[in-house]
Structure formats: C-alpha cells, structure tokens
Amino acid sequence: MSTYNPKRHDIVVAYTAAVPKLWNETIEAHRREVRDAILDTTAALAAEHGLLSVTMSQIAETTGIGRATLYKYFSDVEAILLAWHEGQITGHLAHLVQVRDQTGDASERLEAVLGAYALISHEHHGHHSTDLGAFLHRGEHVAQAHQQLHDMIRDLLAECAQSGTLRDDVAPDELATYCLHALAAAGSLPSKAAVRRLVTVTLAGLHPQAEAVSPPSADEEAAVQEHHLRHHPHGHHGGA
C-alpha cells in the first residue's frame, strides 16, 4: 500500500504547472521563427524578381511551408513586405536611440546619431527595385519614423544651442530638416569614407562660426507653420 509523499506531490504540481508555460513559449518561438523566415524570404524574392512577380505560392515554397500556413500569418504579398519594412525601420530607430543615449555631451551624441543615420542611408540605399522602393516608402510607418527621427535630432540640436556648442541663429527644427536632407545624399556615395566626409561637412554648417543668417520674418514664420501643418496635419507622433 503506497503512502502519500508530500515532496513527490509538490514535484508533480510544479511539473504540471511548468509544462504548459514551456509548451506555450516553444510554440511562440516557433511562430516567430516562421514569421521571420516569411518576411526575409519575401523581401529577398521581391528584391530579386520585382514586387509584381512575387506570389504567395512562391513565398510558401521558398520558405518551406504550406500555402495554408502562410495565409495564417499574412493575407497577401503586400502585407508581408510592409511588415518586413516596418521591422527594418523599427530596428534602425532603436539603434539610433541607443546611439543617442550613449555617454557624452549633446554635441558628441548629435555627431554620433548623424553619423549612424548616414551609414544606415548608405548601406540600405539601392537594395530594392524602383517599384518595390516606391511601394515600401508609401506606408504611414515611414512618415511616423521620419518624424521621430526629426524630433530626436531637433532636440539634440536645441540642447547644443543652449550650451553654446552649436549655432542658435536658426531654429533647431529647421536645422534638423537641413541635417536629414543633407545626409540623405549618403545613399549615393561610393564609400564609408565619403559618408564620414559628408557628416563632417554637414556638422560644419551647424557650428557657431558658420556664417550667421538673418532671423525669419513674420511672413516666413507663417509660411513655415503652414508648411508644417500641411505635411503633418495630425501633429507630432510620439518619440522612439
């Protein structure tokens, strides 16, 4: 006749409580792996063959899953590509936030962020066909990410202007726009050394010794506000 063993009972309870959690975590990890494989496969196929040439059957076959499984994750090719691109942009923003939050004064952090952004522009330019690039950059997530990046650089510029390390005769908002447009040219440069030179030239325009400019008139201020409202009718999006 067996006797009740409280220690054995505790082990059984602990085991039965832990197994469902482990099982759920395993399933979730598997789903993430499948989703990531779908995203990467679709992006590679679209880059190689063009957006209009990729089919769900082709994606399923290349990924190594059934079409029914693929449709459980995404409804069509466009949804996959948008999810892939959103993930890429989220990763880039997270990297820039990490760079911004490193030690150093505001001017050092600004230089680091601008340098990192220029390298991202350089390394990811021209990886997609024209139709794919146009499709990927029409999503709302692109506008949101651009605004978050603009705000990040603007705030660093404002901090630098307050400390006297960078010019204060131009609004930080305008200078942020200048930086982003200037560094977008990194995408067409042939080397990382050329990108570093571009960052140096861009930063030179921010220094107090650069030629001073007249403050904007009332009409110019009104035009700037109108331009901002026209391009950002819903206001700023939250920071990254």
HELIX and SHEET records of a PDB file:
HELIX    1   1 PRO A    6  HIS A   49  1                                  44    
HELIX    2   2 LEU A   51  SER A   53  5                                   3    
HELIX    3   3 MET A   56  THR A   63  1                                   8    
HELIX    4   4 ARG A   67  TYR A   73  1                                   7    
HELIX    5   5 VAL A   77  ARG A  100  1                                  24    
HELIX    6   6 ALA A  106  HIS A  124  1                                  19    
HELIX    7   7 THR A  130  LEU A  136  1                                   7    
HELIX    8   8 GLU A  140  SER A  163  1                                  24    
HELIX    9   9 PRO A  172  LEU A  183  1                                  12    
HELIX   10  10 ALA A  184  SER A  188  5                                   5    
HELIX   11  11 LYS A  192  ALA A  204  1                                  13    
HELIX   12  12 ALA A  218  HIS A  231  1                                  14    
END                                                                             
